[in-house]
C-alpha cells in the first residue's frame, strides 16, 4: 500500500503528519511513502531527511492524492487555494484518510458529507478513546499537552500586564489571575505553565478526579456543583450536560470569570460539540486587557464568541481561537503526532492491508465515513441525521 503525506494547507500550519523517523518505520513495515515537497520544512524536517529514509518527494499534491491508498494529515481536508480544489475533491473511492476531522463541528459538516459521497473511509483522531491499549495512538492527548503549554505563552504575550507578582521601587504589582476551565491533559499543562509564570491559578472541571489533579498542581479549585453521575462518562471523559445543569454551571463560573485576567478553555465532550461555558454577556463583564484562549474551538469552542481560527479583540478582551496552537510548537508537536499516527496505522493495517474490526472500540469510536455513509455517532447527532 502507498501512504501519501501532503503538505498542510491551513494558514500558518507548520506541522506535518510524519517526521522522518516515522516514515522510516512505515517503509520498514512494507509501505511506500510519498510526501509532498517541503511538507516538513515548517517543522524543521528537510526534504533530504525524508529521501534518506526512503520516501519519494512529490511536487504536485494532486499526484499524492491520486496515487495513495492511505492519506495521512494533521488537519481536516480543506480548500487548496493554490490549486483551486478542495482536498476532498482530489480523493477517491476506497481511499483511507487518517487525521483530525472534528466531524461534529458545524464548519466541517459539508466536508464530512463530501467524504462520504466520495466513498472515502475516514478516521478522526480525536475519536480514539482514552483507554490503556490506545494510549500510544492518542494524538489528541499529545496535542493537548502542546496546546496547554503554548496557549498560556500566547496569553502572556497578549496580556496587558505582568503575569507574576512584581516588586518595584514604586510599589508591588499583584500576580495575574488565571482561570483554567477543563482540567484534562491540556488544562493541566496550562495550570503548570501558568504557575511557572507566576500566576494565581483557579481551575474548574465537572469531574472530581480531574479537579483533584488540578489541585495537586497548586490551583485553587471551584466546586461546580454537578452530580458525579451526570459528569463522568465512558473512559473518564466529561459527559454532555442537560441545558439546565449547564446554565447552573455558568452561574457558578460567572464571578470567577469577572476576576480573571487570563481564561484558558479546554472543556470537551468526546464526539460532541464543546459546551458553551462563557457567554457573550459574561465576556462583556470581564476586565479590559484580559485574554481568553479557547483550545476547544475545533469542536465549536467553550466561549460563545471565540473567533474560529483567529485572534480578535471584543469588548476589550483578546479572544484566541487559533485552531492549530500545537502548530506553534511544530518540531515537538510533529514528532509526538507522527508517533501516535504510526501506532494507529499499525493498529489498522497488517501486512499491507486493512485488518480492523468495526466492533473494536478504538475503530468504532474513530471511524467517520465508510461505504458512502457518515457513521460517526457525534457527527450524525450534530447534523440531525
NORQUIMO-V851710 format. One record per backbone hydrogen bond with DSSP energy under -0.5 kcal/mol. NH is the residue of the N-H (numbers start at 1). CO is the residue of the C=O. If there is no record, write none. Layout:
{{NH & CO} {NH & CO}}
This chain:
{{3 & 1} {3 & 32} {4 & 70} {5 & 34} {6 & 4} {13 & 10} {14 & 12} {22 & 19} {23 & 19} {24 & 20} {25 & 21} {26 & 22} {27 & 23} {28 & 24} {29 & 25} {30 & 27} {31 & 26} {32 & 1} {34 & 3} {35 & 56} {36 & 5} {37 & 58} {39 & 36} {41 & 38} {43 & 40} {44 & 41} {45 & 40} {46 & 44} {49 & 46} {50 & 46} {50 & 47} {51 & 47} {52 & 48} {53 & 49} {53 & 50} {54 & 51} {55 & 50} {56 & 33} {57 & 55} {58 & 35} {61 & 59} {63 & 60} {64 & 60} {65 & 61} {66 & 62} {67 & 63} {68 & 64} {69 & 2} {70 & 2} {71 & 96} {72 & 4} {72 & 70} {73 & 71} {73 & 98} {80 & 85} {81 & 79} {84 & 80} {85 & 80} {87 & 78} {89 & 86} {90 & 86} {90 & 87} {91 & 88} {94 & 119} {95 & 92} {96 & 69} {97 & 121} {98 & 71} {99 & 123} {100 & 74} {101 & 99} {105 & 102} {108 & 105} {109 & 106} {112 & 108} {113 & 109} {114 & 110} {115 & 111} {116 & 112} {117 & 113} {118 & 114} {119 & 115} {119 & 116} {120 & 115} {121 & 95} {122 & 120} {122 & 369} {123 & 97} {124 & 366} {125 & 99} {125 & 123} {127 & 124} {128 & 125} {131 & 129} {134 & 131} {135 & 132} {137 & 134} {138 & 134} {138 & 135} {139 & 137} {142 & 138} {143 & 139} {144 & 140} {145 & 141} {146 & 142} {147 & 143} {148 & 144} {149 & 145} {150 & 146} {151 & 147} {152 & 148} {153 & 149} {154 & 150} {155 & 151} {156 & 152} {157 & 153} {158 & 154} {159 & 155} {160 & 289} {166 & 173} {168 & 166} {168 & 171} {171 & 168} {173 & 166} {174 & 172} {176 & 163} {178 & 176} {178 & 200} {179 & 177} {179 & 262} {180 & 178} {180 & 202} {181 & 179} {181 & 264} {182 & 180} {182 & 204} {188 & 184} {189 & 185} {190 & 186} {191 & 187} {192 & 188} {193 & 189} {194 & 190} {195 & 191} {196 & 192} {197 & 193} {198 & 195} {199 & 194} {200 & 176} {201 & 199} {202 & 178} {203 & 220} {204 & 180} {205 & 222} {208 & 206} {211 & 207} {212 & 208} {213 & 209} {214 & 210} {215 & 211} {216 & 212} {217 & 213} {217 & 214} {218 & 215} {219 & 214} {220 & 201} {221 & 219} {222 & 203} {224 & 222} {230 & 227} {231 & 227} {232 & 228} {233 & 231} {233 & 237} {236 & 233} {237 & 234} {239 & 231} {245 & 242} {246 & 242} {247 & 243} {248 & 244} {249 & 245} {250 & 246} {251 & 247} {252 & 248} {253 & 249} {254 & 250} {255 & 251} {256 & 252} {257 & 253} {258 & 254} {259 & 255} {260 & 256} {260 & 257} {261 & 177} {262 & 177} {263 & 291} {264 & 179} {265 & 263} {265 & 293} {266 & 181} {266 & 264} {268 & 266} {272 & 269} {274 & 299} {277 & 275} {277 & 302} {278 & 302} {283 & 279} {284 & 280} {285 & 281} {286 & 283} {287 & 260} {289 & 316} {290 & 287} {291 & 261} {292 & 318} {293 & 263} {294 & 292} {294 & 320} {295 & 265} {295 & 293} {296 & 265} {297 & 294} {299 & 296} {300 & 297} {301 & 296} {304 & 278} {306 & 303} {308 & 306} {309 & 321} {310 & 307} {312 & 319} {314 & 312} {314 & 317} {317 & 314} {318 & 290} {319 & 312} {319 & 317} {320 & 292} {320 & 318} {321 & 310} {321 & 319} {325 & 322} {327 & 324} {328 & 325} {329 & 326} {330 & 327} {333 & 329} {334 & 330} {335 & 331} {336 & 332} {337 & 333} {338 & 334} {339 & 335} {340 & 336} {341 & 337} {342 & 338} {343 & 339} {344 & 340} {345 & 341} {346 & 342} {347 & 343} {348 & 344} {349 & 345} {350 & 353} {353 & 350} {355 & 348} {358 & 356} {360 & 357} {364 & 360} {365 & 361} {366 & 362} {366 & 363} {367 & 363} {368 & 122} {369 & 122} {370 & 373} {373 & 370} {375 & 368} {375 & 373} {376 & 368} {380 & 376} {381 & 377} {382 & 378} {383 & 379} {384 & 380} {384 & 381} {385 & 380}}
